[in-house]
Amino acid sequence: MPLGPASAPNRLMFGPHVTNLGDDGRAVTGRHVAYYARRAAGGAGVIVTETASVHESDWPYERAPLASRCRQGWADVAAACADHESLVLASVGHFGGQGSSAYSQRELWAPSGVPGVDTREMPKVMEAEDIAAVVEGFAGAARLAMAAGLAGVEVNAGQHSLVRQFLSGLTNKRTDPYGTDRLRFAREVLISVRQRLAGGVLGLRLSCDELAPWAGITPEQAAPIAASLAPLIDYLVVVRGAIYSATATRPDSHAAPGFNLALASRIRAAVGGAVAVFAQGSIVDPLMAEQAIADGSCDGVEMTRAQIADAHLGRKLGGGAPPRPCILCNQACQVLDTRNPIVSCVADPRSGHETQDEAINDSGDREHTGPTAGSAVTPVDLLVIGGGPAGLEAARVAAAHGHRVRLAEASDHLGGTAAVAAAAPGRENLAALVAWLESQCRRLGVEIELSHRVSPGEAHAHPGPVVVAIGGRDGEPAYQIVAGGEVLSARQFLADIAAGRETTKGPVLVWDPIGGPIGISIAELLSVRGPTALAFPDQIAGQQLALTGDLVAANIRLQSAGVTLARRCVLRRVGGDGADVEDIFSGEMRTIPAAVVIDAGPRLPAASDDAEAPAGALTPVTMIAGDAVAPRTIYEAVLEGRRAALGLGQVKRTSLTGAAR
């Protein structure tokens, strides 16, 4: 695929995103190198590294790279990817007024005095010398990237971007030439970068819909902007989002995949073939990507989350192997928050941890080149008890290492809680992950037994290691259930839905002490059937959804659906006359009409009499994973299943309570 002076081997892009793989020195680290090299080996056509700040005034998050400190790291990335054909570029940018002063302890810079949406922090209005310094910062970053051996740079005018803030009426209120001509700053940046590229590739990531039509960039306005800037660049990535729509660029599964394709097509027509146009926007289905290129919506496709889920997506597409599915959950890959989590993935917990986690030769990944690739040094007979995500991943990874694996599941289907949760709105993609795990287990020769509950005696008698992944059980209610009161656990309710036997009648109260996705999803599902209330102890419904970017959208959906929200309360009693809740501040009691209460509270590890840890002098070894340890997210369950398989022969015998023997 031609991109200005260079050529990419295919039309698949791995785009820039926050990884938190950096260090205190704001440099590109060895963890970055391994992360990008794995995608290069996996067949990515274009790799754009994490956005580096072009000026020291910009320190948007703690481990944000600073371009002036990235030359060696960029050089290491270039060298690590040199044996592959990927075109590797550096993303360069400045968060402007969307940044943070927490780390720099100095003022934010922005075109105008528009406060940050989240922090309400007022930035400094940039003066002429500030503008000149940032423009020179872009140029200097481009020079360093080329000196490091990269193929070029991509200028960020997307979601968090000073360049976009100058382009937009939302954030640019200036009356000087940078306000009367809002494209001026972008042109100066691109021209200065081009002068330092010495024949390198210049890309632009451009927000073409700020989702704020009263003053922001609209698709109608974006078309002439793109056409005006096209002669200065070699390719354009079409994205959406701005200060009031921070989650719109990478939304979770509630947004329809491919939501930007029509926008990309419109911008591609506006630039008239002058530059290659990449489409972005929850494109995780290879068939959708191929169709978008075939019908002329775009010239290339960014599939970043799909390649976090499967680093070898490009090679698998060429070879016909099914890739690990991205379920668009944002649970482990959305890491721009104060916890500083490392980027990773529910489907592939190795993502982001390439330097610590052992590579295995599974599903055509071809990652392990050592003498033990695809086989265990000493194969063992492994028994996995439980066919949920933790058990399936343990079985898959163990079989990929050459172990002989038998998996026993007490129910008549695989997937555990994940398969049940797939019945909830917005969680349907969980079924795809369960199906992929099952297909890989069967491909690798795992012996699967359904409707078989392993007895303590059978577990004791097994001659080899045992992984216990028996899941969890409903938690004990912390409220009274009196005569006439009906309570269903969230898991039981969703299981009934999945089996087609749900018979909930009358008003329903969903009790959600966690503030996670399940309670919200059940309330949405029930709202179309009749009066529904959602009770929770926080000020905002679904507070945990802030971590995945769905908090605002979820509350909008609840309001639109007519769900009654009972904030700041604790459930105290469920009876035939309804549910009594207590205000956590005032202690005031009130009754909410409810024929049934659905409890979306935390689950507990399954009772230890479901299976017993094997006893013996030295072997077998028992490991515990998933909800059998503690209430786990699906990411934690898959991660622990993987660790259990990788740790065969390296862990102490434990009981189901987790105490080492």
Secondary structure, 3 states (H helix, E strand, C coil): CEECCEECCCCEEECCCCCCCCCCCCCCCHHHHHHHHHHHHCCCCEEEEEEEECCCCCCCCCCCCEHHHCHHHHHHHHHHHCCCCCEEEEEEECCHHHCCCCCCCCCCEECCCCCCCCCCCCCEECCHHHHHHHHHHHHHHHHHHHHCCCCEEEEEECCCCHHHHHHCCCCCCCCCHHHHCCCHHHHHHHHHHHHHHCCCEEEEEEECCCCCCCCCCCHHHHHHHHHHHHHHCCEEEEECCCCCCCCCCCCCCCCCCCCCHHHHHHHHHHHCCCCEEEECCCCCCHHHHHHHHHCCCCCEEECHHHHHHCCCHHHHHHHCCCCCCCCCCCCCCCCCCCCCCCCCCCCCCCCCCCCCCCCCCCCCCCCCCCCCCCCCCCCCEEEEECCCHHHHHHHHHHHHCCCEEEEECCCCCCCHHHHHHCCCCCCCCHHHHHHHHHHHHHHCCCEEECCCCCCHHHHHHCCCCEEECCCEECCCCCCEECCCCCEEEHHHHHHHHHHCCCCCCCCEEEECCCCCHHHHHHHHHHHCCCCEEEECCCCCCCHHHHHCCCHHHHHHHHHHHCCEEECCEEEEEEECCEEEEEECCCCCEEEECCCEEEECCCCEECCHHHCCCCCCCCCCCEEECHHHCCCCCHHHHHHHHHHHHHCCCCCCCECCCCCEC
